């Protein structure tokens, strides 16, 4: 957070030092880019990662989530329209490497809002999820578990 504030301050200082008659967005953007360069050079002294990396991870996370949401929605629509008799609903277990309550809650929310699966229970140790899936055939089960693992890896990337 300190890096973002410092970057905005540098951008405003850049606008002030340009001695222009009015505020220009292009001058502010140039100052912001200069601030990015300065903060990138000095980010080791903050004791934190460069904040643009976190923004990139958040964008990547959003893209993966939207892709998973679209593909799972299409899959559910296909099941409803064409494969109603072929559905094989059931329970699946998933073991997680997440440790904090926040990470586990976030993964739970992501599983719940993705169509086709829901979390039934989480073990007392917060290491095992019990999920209900609309289809637990081997292929669909592997797809579900790999998408959950992808979510988990992105959560770990964001939080660590």
C-alpha positions as CSV (number, residue, x, y, z in Angstrom):
1,X,0.0,0.0,0.0
2,X,2.9,2.3,0.8
3,X,4.2,1.8,-2.7
4,X,1.0,2.8,-4.4
5,X,0.7,6.0,-2.3
6,X,4.3,6.9,-2.9
7,X,3.8,6.4,-6.7
8,X,0.7,8.7,-6.7
9,X,2.7,11.3,-4.7
10,X,5.5,11.1,-7.2
11,X,3.1,11.5,-10.1
12,X,1.5,14.6,-8.4
13,X,5.0,16.1,-7.7
14,X,5.8,15.5,-11.4
15,X,2.7,17.5,-12.4
16,X,3.7,20.3,-10.0
17,X,7.3,20.5,-11.2
18,X,6.2,20.8,-14.8
19,X,4.8,24.3,-14.1
20,X,1.9,23.9,-16.5
21,X,-1.1,26.3,-16.4
22,X,-3.5,23.4,-15.8
23,X,-3.6,19.8,-14.7
24,X,-2.9,17.5,-17.6
25,X,-3.6,13.8,-17.4
26,X,-0.7,13.0,-19.8
27,X,1.7,14.8,-17.4
28,X,0.3,12.8,-14.5
29,X,0.6,9.5,-16.4
30,X,4.2,10.4,-17.3
31,X,4.9,11.1,-13.6
32,X,3.2,7.8,-12.7
33,X,5.5,5.9,-15.0
34,X,8.5,7.7,-13.6
35,X,7.3,6.8,-10.2
36,X,7.0,3.2,-11.2
37,X,10.6,3.2,-12.3
38,X,11.8,4.9,-9.0
39,X,9.7,2.5,-6.9
40,X,11.0,-0.5,-8.8
41,X,14.6,0.6,-8.2
42,X,13.9,1.2,-4.5
43,X,11.3,-1.5,-3.7
44,X,13.9,-3.6,-1.8
45,X,14.1,-1.0,0.8
46,X,10.3,-1.3,1.5
47,X,10.7,-4.9,2.6
48,X,7.9,-5.8,0.2
49,X,7.5,-7.1,-3.3
50,X,7.0,-4.6,-6.2
51,X,3.3,-3.9,-6.1
52,X,2.8,-4.3,-9.9
53,X,3.5,-8.0,-9.4
54,X,0.5,-8.3,-7.1
55,X,-1.7,-6.4,-9.6
56,X,-0.6,-8.8,-12.3
57,X,-1.4,-11.8,-10.1
58,X,-4.9,-10.4,-9.4
59,X,-5.5,-9.9,-13.2
60,X,-4.3,-13.4,-13.9
61,X,-6.5,-14.7,-11.1
62,X,-9.6,-12.9,-12.5
63,X,-8.9,-14.3,-16.0
64,X,-8.6,-17.8,-14.7
65,X,-11.7,-17.5,-12.7
66,X,-13.7,-16.1,-15.6
67,X,-12.5,-18.9,-17.9
68,X,-13.4,-21.5,-15.3
69,X,-16.8,-19.9,-14.8
70,X,-17.5,-19.9,-18.5
71,X,-16.4,-23.4,-19.2
72,X,-18.2,-24.9,-16.2
73,X,-21.4,-23.0,-17.1
74,X,-21.3,-24.4,-20.6
75,X,-20.7,-27.8,-19.1
76,X,-23.7,-27.5,-16.8
77,X,-25.9,-26.3,-19.7
78,X,-24.8,-29.3,-21.8
79,X,-25.7,-31.7,-19.0
80,X,-29.1,-30.1,-18.5
81,X,-30.0,-30.1,-22.1
82,X,-28.4,-33.2,-23.5
83,X,-27.0,-35.5,-20.8
84,X,-29.7,-35.6,-18.1
85,X,-29.7,-39.4,-18.0
86,X,-25.9,-39.7,-18.1
87,X,-25.3,-37.6,-15.0
88,X,-23.4,-39.3,-12.1
89,X,-23.7,-37.0,-9.1
90,X,-21.7,-37.8,-6.0
91,X,-19.2,-36.7,-3.4
92,X,-15.6,-35.9,-4.0
93,X,-12.8,-35.2,-1.5
94,X,-10.1,-32.7,-2.0
95,X,-7.0,-32.1,0.2
96,X,-5.6,-28.6,0.3
97,X,-2.3,-27.1,1.2
98,X,-3.9,-23.8,2.3
99,X,-3.3,-22.9,5.9
100,X,-5.0,-19.7,6.9
101,X,-8.7,-19.4,7.5
102,X,-8.9,-16.5,4.9
103,X,-7.4,-18.7,2.2
104,X,-9.7,-21.6,2.9
105,X,-12.7,-19.4,3.0
106,X,-11.8,-17.8,-0.3
107,X,-11.3,-21.2,-1.9
108,X,-14.6,-22.3,-0.5
109,X,-16.3,-19.3,-2.0
110,X,-14.7,-19.9,-5.4
111,X,-15.8,-23.5,-5.4
112,X,-19.4,-22.6,-4.4
113,X,-19.9,-19.9,-7.0
114,X,-18.5,-22.1,-9.8
115,X,-21.5,-24.1,-11.3
116,X,-21.6,-27.8,-10.9
117,X,-20.0,-28.2,-7.5
118,X,-20.5,-27.1,-4.0
119,X,-18.7,-27.6,-0.7
120,X,-20.6,-29.8,1.7
121,X,-18.2,-29.9,4.6
122,X,-14.6,-29.0,5.6
123,X,-12.7,-31.2,7.9
124,X,-11.9,-30.0,11.4
125,X,-8.2,-29.7,10.5
126,X,-9.2,-27.5,7.5
127,X,-7.2,-29.7,5.2
128,X,-9.9,-31.7,3.5
129,X,-12.9,-30.5,1.5
130,X,-16.0,-32.7,0.9
131,X,-17.6,-31.6,-2.3
132,X,-20.8,-32.5,-4.2
133,X,-20.3,-32.6,-7.9
134,X,-22.9,-33.0,-10.7
135,X,-20.8,-35.6,-12.4
136,X,-18.1,-37.7,-10.7
137,X,-17.0,-39.8,-13.7
138,X,-13.2,-40.0,-13.9
139,X,-12.8,-37.4,-16.6
140,X,-15.1,-34.8,-15.0
141,X,-13.7,-35.5,-11.5
142,X,-10.2,-34.8,-12.8
143,X,-11.4,-31.6,-14.4
144,X,-12.9,-30.5,-11.2
145,X,-9.9,-31.3,-9.0
146,X,-7.5,-29.7,-11.5
147,X,-9.6,-26.5,-11.5
148,X,-9.7,-26.4,-7.7
149,X,-5.9,-27.0,-7.7
150,X,-5.5,-24.0,-10.1
151,X,-7.6,-21.8,-7.8
152,X,-5.5,-23.0,-4.8
153,X,-2.2,-22.2,-6.6
154,X,-3.4,-18.7,-7.5
155,X,-4.5,-18.1,-3.9
156,X,-1.1,-19.1,-2.7
157,X,0.5,-16.9,-5.3
158,X,-1.6,-13.9,-4.1
159,X,-1.0,-14.4,-0.4
160,X,2.6,-15.4,-0.3
